[in-house]
Amino acid sequence: MITGRTWKFGDNINSDLMLPGPASVLSEQEQTKWLFQANRPDWVEKVRPGDIIVGGKSFGIGSGRPAPRSLRNIGVACLLAESISRLFFRNAVNFGLLAIECPGVTAMVDEGDVVEVSVADWRITNQTTGATRECLPIPDMLLSLMQSGGIYPFLEKQGLLAPAESQS
């Protein structure tokens, strides 16, 4: 169960907007400072670990930039969106960001509402208003990858990859 304060974004939020080109040469930590600078320049200072992003249709369209990694690195607990770009979704899996498609979510959530997300029954509850909605389930293997922190931590836990600090 995940519970967090929401940040609402509209339709067609592309990965270039989330993580602009100049940030791509920076370290993972430095990249987080660039998140959403073009449309919400003060967002990075306001977002807190455990917060939830609510997005519209086609969230994450565009390039394959590692925006999900940066969102995870600043502590975003979950993304709920009307629909998610396939490439962005795959990057969310790889980098361990829980990203769930939930048609109708933008109509039931206002920015700042507190939302509870249950992957046990694929339901979200707006604790501010009491509204509930079912989400589209994520296949177990992909959910496991997301909950493990992404593909590399998952492989490390399975003993299929040496831990990063042990690699030379």
KETORBA-238628 format. One record per residue (C-alpha): residue number from 0; residue in three letters; x, y, z. Coordinates in Angstrom, 1 decimal. Layout:
+------+------+--------+--------+--------+
: resi : resn :     xx :     yy :     zz :
+------+------+--------+--------+--------+
:  NUM :  ALA :      X :      Y :      Z :
...
+------+------+--------+--------+--------+
REM end
This chain:
+------+------+--------+--------+--------+
: resi : resn :     xx :     yy :     zz :
+------+------+--------+--------+--------+
:    0 :  MET :    0.0 :    0.0 :    0.0 :
:    1 :  ILE :    1.3 :    3.4 :   -1.0 :
:    2 :  THR :   -0.2 :    6.7 :    0.3 :
:    3 :  GLY :    1.0 :   10.1 :   -0.8 :
:    4 :  ARG :    0.2 :   13.6 :   -1.7 :
:    5 :  THR :   -0.5 :   14.2 :   -5.4 :
:    6 :  TRP :    1.0 :   16.4 :   -8.1 :
:    7 :  LYS :   -1.1 :   16.7 :  -11.2 :
:    8 :  PHE :    0.2 :   17.0 :  -14.8 :
:    9 :  GLY :   -1.7 :   17.2 :  -18.0 :
:   10 :  ASP :   -1.8 :   15.2 :  -21.2 :
:   11 :  ASN :    1.2 :   14.5 :  -23.5 :
:   12 :  ILE :    3.9 :   15.3 :  -20.9 :
:   13 :  ASN :    7.0 :   14.1 :  -22.8 :
:   14 :  SER :   10.2 :   12.8 :  -21.4 :
:   15 :  ASP :   12.2 :   15.7 :  -22.9 :
:   16 :  LEU :   10.1 :   18.1 :  -20.8 :
:   17 :  MET :   10.7 :   16.0 :  -17.7 :
:   18 :  LEU :   14.4 :   15.7 :  -18.2 :
:   19 :  PRO :   15.8 :   18.3 :  -20.8 :
:   20 :  GLY :   18.7 :   17.6 :  -23.0 :
:   21 :  PRO :   21.4 :   19.5 :  -21.1 :
:   22 :  ALA :   20.7 :   17.3 :  -18.1 :
:   23 :  SER :   21.6 :   14.1 :  -19.9 :
:   24 :  VAL :   25.4 :   14.6 :  -19.4 :
:   25 :  LEU :   25.0 :   15.2 :  -15.7 :
:   26 :  SER :   25.2 :   12.7 :  -12.8 :
:   27 :  GLU :   22.1 :   11.0 :  -11.7 :
:   28 :  GLN :   21.8 :   13.3 :   -8.6 :
:   29 :  GLU :   22.4 :   16.4 :  -10.7 :
:   30 :  GLN :   19.7 :   15.3 :  -13.2 :
:   31 :  THR :   17.0 :   15.5 :  -10.5 :
:   32 :  LYS :   17.4 :   19.3 :  -10.2 :
:   33 :  TRP :   16.3 :   19.6 :  -13.9 :
:   34 :  LEU :   13.0 :   17.7 :  -13.5 :
:   35 :  PHE :   10.1 :   19.7 :  -15.1 :
:   36 :  GLN :   12.1 :   22.9 :  -15.1 :
:   37 :  ALA :   10.4 :   24.1 :  -18.4 :
:   38 :  ASN :    6.8 :   24.0 :  -17.1 :
:   39 :  ARG :    7.1 :   23.9 :  -13.3 :
:   40 :  PRO :   10.5 :   25.3 :  -12.3 :
:   41 :  ASP :    9.9 :   25.2 :   -8.6 :
:   42 :  TRP :    8.5 :   21.7 :   -8.5 :
:   43 :  VAL :   11.8 :   20.0 :   -7.5 :
:   44 :  GLU :   12.0 :   22.1 :   -4.4 :
:   45 :  LYS :    8.4 :   21.3 :   -3.4 :
:   46 :  VAL :    8.1 :   17.6 :   -4.1 :
:   47 :  ARG :    8.7 :   15.3 :   -1.1 :
:   48 :  PRO :    9.6 :   11.6 :   -0.9 :
:   49 :  GLY :    6.5 :    9.5 :   -1.0 :
:   50 :  ASP :    4.6 :   11.9 :   -3.3 :
:   51 :  ILE :    2.5 :   10.6 :   -6.2 :
:   52 :  ILE :    2.3 :   12.0 :   -9.7 :
:   53 :  VAL :   -1.0 :   12.0 :  -11.5 :
:   54 :  GLY :   -0.7 :   12.4 :  -15.2 :
:   55 :  GLY :   -3.1 :   12.6 :  -18.2 :
:   56 :  LYS :   -3.0 :   10.7 :  -21.5 :
:   57 :  SER :    0.3 :    9.7 :  -23.1 :
:   58 :  PHE :    2.4 :   10.5 :  -20.1 :
:   59 :  GLY :    6.1 :   10.1 :  -21.0 :
:   60 :  ILE :    5.8 :   10.4 :  -24.8 :
:   61 :  GLY :    9.0 :   11.3 :  -26.6 :
:   62 :  SER :   12.5 :   10.0 :  -26.2 :
:   63 :  GLY :   13.9 :    7.3 :  -24.0 :
:   64 :  ARG :   15.5 :    9.6 :  -21.5 :
:   65 :  PRO :   15.8 :    8.1 :  -18.0 :
:   66 :  ALA :   13.2 :   10.4 :  -16.5 :
:   67 :  PRO :   11.7 :    7.6 :  -14.5 :
:   68 :  ARG :   15.1 :    7.1 :  -12.7 :
:   69 :  SER :   15.2 :   10.8 :  -11.8 :
:   70 :  LEU :   11.6 :   10.7 :  -10.5 :
:   71 :  ARG :   12.5 :    7.6 :   -8.4 :
:   72 :  ASN :   15.7 :    9.3 :   -7.2 :
:   73 :  ILE :   13.8 :   12.3 :   -5.8 :
:   74 :  GLY :   11.4 :    9.9 :   -4.0 :
:   75 :  VAL :    8.3 :    9.9 :   -6.2 :
:   76 :  ALA :    6.5 :    6.8 :   -4.9 :
:   77 :  CYS :    4.2 :    6.2 :   -7.8 :
:   78 :  LEU :    2.9 :    7.5 :  -11.1 :
:   79 :  LEU :   -0.8 :    7.2 :  -11.9 :
:   80 :  ALA :   -1.8 :    8.2 :  -15.4 :
:   81 :  GLU :   -4.6 :    7.9 :  -17.8 :
:   82 :  SER :   -2.2 :    6.3 :  -20.2 :
:   83 :  ILE :    1.6 :    5.9 :  -20.3 :
:   84 :  SER :    3.9 :    5.8 :  -23.3 :
:   85 :  ARG :    5.3 :    2.2 :  -23.8 :
:   86 :  LEU :    8.9 :    3.4 :  -23.8 :
:   87 :  PHE :    8.4 :    5.5 :  -20.6 :
:   88 :  PHE :    6.7 :    2.5 :  -19.0 :
:   89 :  ARG :    9.5 :    0.2 :  -19.9 :
:   90 :  ASN :   12.0 :    2.7 :  -18.5 :
:   91 :  ALA :    9.9 :    2.9 :  -15.3 :
:   92 :  VAL :   10.2 :   -0.9 :  -15.0 :
:   93 :  ASN :   13.9 :   -0.8 :  -15.6 :
:   94 :  PHE :   14.5 :    1.9 :  -13.0 :
:   95 :  GLY :   12.1 :    0.8 :  -10.4 :
:   96 :  LEU :    9.4 :    3.5 :  -10.6 :
:   97 :  LEU :    5.9 :    2.1 :  -10.0 :
:   98 :  ALA :    3.9 :    3.4 :  -13.0 :
:   99 :  ILE :    0.2 :    2.5 :  -13.3 :
:  100 :  GLU :   -2.4 :    3.2 :  -15.9 :
:  101 :  CYS :   -5.6 :    4.3 :  -14.3 :
:  102 :  PRO :   -8.2 :    5.6 :  -16.8 :
:  103 :  GLY :  -10.3 :    8.3 :  -15.2 :
:  104 :  VAL :   -7.7 :    9.2 :  -12.5 :
:  105 :  THR :   -7.4 :   12.9 :  -13.6 :
:  106 :  ALA :  -11.1 :   13.5 :  -13.0 :
:  107 :  MET :  -11.1 :   12.0 :   -9.5 :
:  108 :  VAL :   -7.9 :   13.6 :   -8.2 :
:  109 :  ASP :   -7.0 :   17.3 :   -7.7 :
:  110 :  GLU :   -3.4 :   18.4 :   -7.0 :
:  111 :  GLY :   -2.7 :   18.1 :   -3.3 :
:  112 :  ASP :   -5.2 :   15.3 :   -2.6 :
:  113 :  VAL :   -3.9 :   12.3 :   -0.7 :
:  114 :  VAL :   -4.2 :    9.1 :   -2.6 :
:  115 :  GLU :   -3.8 :    5.5 :   -1.5 :
:  116 :  VAL :   -2.6 :    3.0 :   -4.1 :
:  117 :  SER :   -3.2 :   -0.8 :   -3.6 :
:  118 :  VAL :   -1.5 :   -3.1 :   -5.9 :
:  119 :  ALA :   -3.1 :   -6.0 :   -4.1 :
:  120 :  ASP :   -6.4 :   -5.2 :   -5.7 :
:  121 :  TRP :   -5.4 :   -2.6 :   -8.3 :
:  122 :  ARG :   -7.5 :    0.1 :   -6.7 :
:  123 :  ILE :   -6.8 :    3.7 :   -5.8 :
:  124 :  THR :   -8.6 :    5.6 :   -3.2 :
:  125 :  ASN :   -8.7 :    9.4 :   -2.9 :
:  126 :  GLN :   -8.5 :    9.8 :    0.8 :
:  127 :  THR :   -9.4 :   13.5 :    0.5 :
:  128 :  THR :  -12.7 :   12.8 :   -1.3 :
:  129 :  GLY :  -13.4 :    9.1 :   -0.7 :
:  130 :  ALA :  -13.6 :    8.4 :   -4.4 :
:  131 :  THR :  -12.2 :    5.0 :   -5.6 :
:  132 :  ARG :  -11.2 :    3.7 :   -9.0 :
:  133 :  GLU :   -9.8 :    0.5 :  -10.4 :
:  134 :  CYS :   -6.5 :    0.6 :  -12.3 :
:  135 :  LEU :   -5.0 :   -1.6 :  -14.9 :
:  136 :  PRO :   -3.0 :   -4.4 :  -13.4 :
:  137 :  ILE :    0.7 :   -4.8 :  -14.1 :
:  138 :  PRO :    1.9 :   -8.3 :  -14.8 :
:  139 :  ASP :    3.5 :   -9.9 :  -11.8 :
:  140 :  MET :    7.0 :  -10.1 :  -13.3 :
:  141 :  LEU :    7.1 :   -6.4 :  -14.2 :
:  142 :  LEU :    5.6 :   -5.4 :  -10.8 :
:  143 :  SER :    8.3 :   -7.4 :   -9.1 :
:  144 :  LEU :   11.0 :   -5.6 :  -11.1 :
:  145 :  MET :    9.5 :   -2.2 :  -10.2 :
:  146 :  GLN :    9.2 :   -3.1 :   -6.5 :
:  147 :  SER :   12.8 :   -4.5 :   -6.5 :
:  148 :  GLY :   14.1 :   -1.1 :   -7.5 :
:  149 :  GLY :   14.6 :   -1.9 :  -11.2 :
:  150 :  ILE :   16.3 :   -4.5 :  -13.3 :
:  151 :  TYR :   19.8 :   -4.2 :  -11.8 :
:  152 :  PRO :   18.7 :   -4.5 :   -8.2 :
:  153 :  PHE :   16.4 :   -7.4 :   -9.1 :
:  154 :  LEU :   19.2 :   -9.3 :  -10.9 :
:  155 :  GLU :   21.5 :   -8.6 :   -7.9 :
:  156 :  LYS :   18.9 :  -10.1 :   -5.5 :
:  157 :  GLN :   18.6 :  -13.1 :   -7.7 :
:  158 :  GLY :   22.3 :  -13.6 :   -7.6 :
:  159 :  LEU :   22.5 :  -13.2 :  -11.4 :
:  160 :  LEU :   24.6 :  -10.0 :  -11.2 :
:  161 :  ALA :   27.3 :   -9.0 :   -8.8 :
:  162 :  PRO :   26.3 :   -6.1 :   -6.6 :
:  163 :  ALA :   27.4 :   -2.7 :   -8.1 :
:  164 :  GLU :   30.0 :   -2.0 :   -5.4 :
:  165 :  SER :   31.6 :   -5.4 :   -6.1 :
:  166 :  GLN :   31.9 :   -4.9 :   -9.8 :
:  167 :  SER :   35.2 :   -3.8 :  -11.2 :
+------+------+--------+--------+--------+
REM end
